[in-house]
Amino acid sequence: MRNFLLAAMLALLAAPLAHAQSADYRIQPGDQLAITVLEDETLNRTTLVLPDGRISVPLAGSIQAQGRSVSAVESAIADRLASNFAVRPSVFVSVTTVSDTGETFPIFVVGQVGGPGQIEVEAGTTLLQAIALAGGLDRFAATKRIQLRRADSATGQERLFIFNYNAVERGGAIQSMITMREGDVIVVPERRLFE
């Protein structure tokens, strides 16, 4: 069960980046890109998409990235670099960090928190941050049995994840890094008598 939870947590963490690597994702200002040129490793780098939507690549200059797919940016870089190589270079681009767009979405927090109800969070908000936004845990919270309930949009099935705040207090971090998705419900049950 513990390995299953760990695997589920890692999958949740990777979800935004997996979407960013899909063919329909369009690069935005604030995204961080890793650029690899197989023919010349000195050109390999990680770069930030600037507010004007452009990136700067040595020997290729300034390239418009905003609104383009990852493969379109790869092609644009390769085209610009081609005159510097005997053959058109092999360029690979990946999104390593997705920008915070500032858009918010609703999640719900119920139970033993300072301010239960619907709250608006930004993309990238973690489970621990969401609890803090809901006013934090109250003194009657069952800190070892906090639940994250998430509906799977594809199947309609609800998935349940258990979060142990006590483990985070002792230095555990993996569960606290779960990022919120629209419609998530955090349930903080009441502590039992000898809990």
Phi, psi and omega per residue, in radians:
M1 nan -0.715 -3.128
R2 -1.106 -0.740 3.113
N3 -1.127 -0.640 3.105
F4 -1.100 -0.779 3.137
L5 -1.115 -0.723 3.113
L6 -1.089 -0.772 3.113
A7 -1.102 -0.703 3.124
A8 -1.125 -0.709 3.133
M9 -1.122 -0.757 3.128
L10 -1.120 -0.660 3.108
A11 -1.125 -0.692 3.118
L12 -1.126 -0.687 3.135
L13 -1.150 -0.627 -3.081
A14 -1.422 -0.233 -3.036
A15 -0.985 -0.823 -3.140
P16 -1.082 -0.674 3.136
L17 -1.252 -0.577 3.090
A18 -1.102 -0.726 3.095
H19 -1.105 -0.682 -3.117
A20 -1.138 -0.436 3.139
Q21 -1.530 -0.134 -3.120
S22 -1.252 2.767 -3.058
A23 -1.132 -0.466 -3.090
D24 -1.541 -0.103 -3.142
Y25 -1.257 2.373 3.084
R26 -1.941 2.255 -3.092
I27 -1.130 2.487 -3.101
Q28 -2.192 2.750 3.015
P29 -1.010 2.431 -3.115
G30 1.691 -0.308 3.056
D31 -1.177 2.618 3.065
Q32 -1.924 2.262 -3.084
L33 -2.010 2.436 2.999
A34 -1.783 2.168 -3.109
I35 -1.968 2.241 3.125
T36 -2.186 2.213 3.059
V37 -2.001 1.933 -3.035
L38 -1.064 -0.610 -3.055
E39 -1.377 -0.280 -3.126
D40 -2.648 1.722 -3.055
E41 -1.184 -0.262 3.093
T42 -1.207 -0.269 3.113
L43 -1.576 -0.157 3.138
N44 -1.173 2.388 -3.127
R45 -2.930 2.923 2.977
T46 -1.940 2.299 -3.084
T47 -2.368 2.652 -3.141
L48 -1.690 2.385 3.046
V49 -1.335 2.062 -3.057
L50 -1.227 2.865 3.141
P51 -0.971 -0.487 3.105
D52 -1.436 0.020 3.070
G53 1.536 0.128 -3.079
R54 -1.864 2.758 2.998
I55 -2.183 2.756 3.122
S56 -2.031 2.233 -3.114
V57 -2.229 2.203 3.120
P58 -0.952 2.449 -3.121
L59 1.239 -0.240 3.132
A60 -1.927 -0.366 3.125
G61 1.428 -2.655 -3.101
S62 -1.556 2.279 -3.080
I63 -2.232 2.329 3.091
Q64 -1.263 2.130 -3.141
A65 -1.956 -0.552 -3.070
Q66 -1.022 2.321 3.093
G67 1.428 -0.027 -3.130
R68 -1.826 2.738 3.065
S69 -1.362 2.884 3.108
V70 -1.047 -0.766 -3.117
S71 -1.149 -0.584 3.105
A72 -1.180 -0.657 3.102
V73 -1.209 -0.699 3.067
E74 -0.986 -0.827 -3.114
S75 -1.121 -0.716 -3.141
A76 -1.120 -0.728 3.122
I77 -1.142 -0.804 -3.136
A78 -1.062 -0.720 3.120
D79 -1.062 -0.779 -3.116
R80 -1.191 -0.586 -3.118
L81 -1.435 -0.315 -2.994
A82 -0.927 -0.659 -3.105
S83 -1.195 -0.277 -3.140
N84 -1.606 -0.047 -3.086
F85 -2.249 2.742 3.097
A86 -1.184 -0.635 3.089
V87 -2.185 2.718 3.135
R88 -1.008 2.215 -3.066
P89 -1.256 2.718 3.066
S90 -1.600 1.993 -3.084
V91 -2.025 2.336 3.084
F92 -2.166 2.339 3.122
V93 -2.196 2.394 3.020
S94 -2.386 2.627 3.100
V95 -1.537 2.025 -3.127
T96 -1.635 -0.469 3.098
T97 -2.485 2.275 3.114
V98 -1.575 2.380 -3.109
S99 -1.180 2.747 3.033
D100 -1.550 1.966 -3.041
T101 -1.400 -0.193 -3.113
G102 1.477 -0.129 3.107
E103 -1.338 2.566 -3.140
T104 -2.042 2.848 3.086
F105 -2.574 2.774 -3.072
P106 -1.502 2.480 2.901
I107 -2.283 2.979 -3.071
F108 -2.261 2.388 3.118
V109 -2.201 2.158 -3.127
V110 -2.213 2.720 3.064
G111 1.800 -2.514 -2.944
Q112 -1.506 1.181 3.048
V113 -2.244 2.892 -3.104
G114 -1.105 -0.633 -3.099
G115 -2.446 1.339 -3.120
P116 -1.159 2.755 3.100
G117 2.327 -2.850 3.126
Q118 -1.474 2.351 3.031
I119 -2.277 2.635 3.091
E120 -1.680 2.254 3.125
V121 -2.209 2.749 3.082
E122 -1.578 2.771 3.060
A123 -1.005 2.407 -3.139
G124 1.654 -0.115 3.110
T125 -1.164 2.261 -3.118
T126 -1.509 2.913 3.105
L127 -1.017 -0.780 -3.134
L128 -1.109 -0.701 3.101
Q129 -1.154 -0.663 3.130
A130 -1.111 -0.702 3.091
I131 -1.099 -0.716 3.112
A132 -1.109 -0.717 3.117
L133 -1.122 -0.461 3.122
A134 -1.510 0.233 3.081
G135 1.677 0.050 3.130
G136 1.367 3.007 -3.136
L137 -1.336 2.453 3.058
D138 -1.579 3.097 -3.011
R139 -1.233 -0.207 3.136
F140 -1.749 0.102 -3.076
A141 -1.242 2.397 3.017
A142 -1.451 1.563 -2.966
T143 -1.182 -0.289 3.133
K144 -1.600 -0.168 -3.017
R145 -2.168 0.563 3.115
I146 -1.221 2.368 -3.070
Q147 -1.958 2.488 2.915
L148 -2.001 2.084 3.120
R149 -1.901 2.160 -3.059
R150 -2.300 2.200 3.103
A151 -1.462 2.316 3.084
D152 -1.442 2.019 -3.067
S153 -1.117 -0.487 -3.115
A154 -1.313 -0.749 -3.044
T155 -1.833 -0.313 -3.077
G156 1.412 -0.067 3.140
Q157 -1.361 2.540 3.076
E158 -1.629 2.367 3.082
R159 -1.890 2.500 -3.101
L160 -2.063 2.241 3.074
F161 -2.118 2.393 3.120
I162 -1.775 2.306 -3.107
F163 -2.048 2.240 -3.129
N164 -1.878 1.751 -3.131
Y165 -1.092 -0.601 3.128
N166 -1.032 -0.684 3.119
A167 -1.126 -0.639 3.109
V168 -1.161 -0.721 3.101
E169 -1.035 -0.555 -3.140
R170 -1.489 0.073 3.065
G171 1.981 -0.117 3.097
G172 -1.185 2.498 -3.071
A173 -2.253 -0.426 -2.963
I174 -1.014 -0.763 -3.117
Q175 -1.229 -0.560 -3.108
S176 -1.226 -0.202 -3.118
M177 -1.627 0.082 3.081
I178 -1.082 2.255 3.117
T179 -1.651 2.534 -3.080
M180 -1.319 2.596 3.041
R181 -2.172 2.737 -3.114
E182 -0.973 2.311 3.102
G183 1.519 -0.054 3.101
D184 -1.011 2.550 3.079
V185 -2.147 2.160 3.069
I186 -1.788 2.181 3.138
V187 -1.982 2.111 3.095
V188 -1.949 1.727 -3.079
P189 -1.247 2.872 3.088
E190 -1.370 2.469 3.137
R191 -1.130 2.463 3.065
R192 -1.393 3.005 -3.022
L193 -0.961 -0.864 -3.088
F194 -1.905 0.501 -3.091
E195 -1.642 nan nan
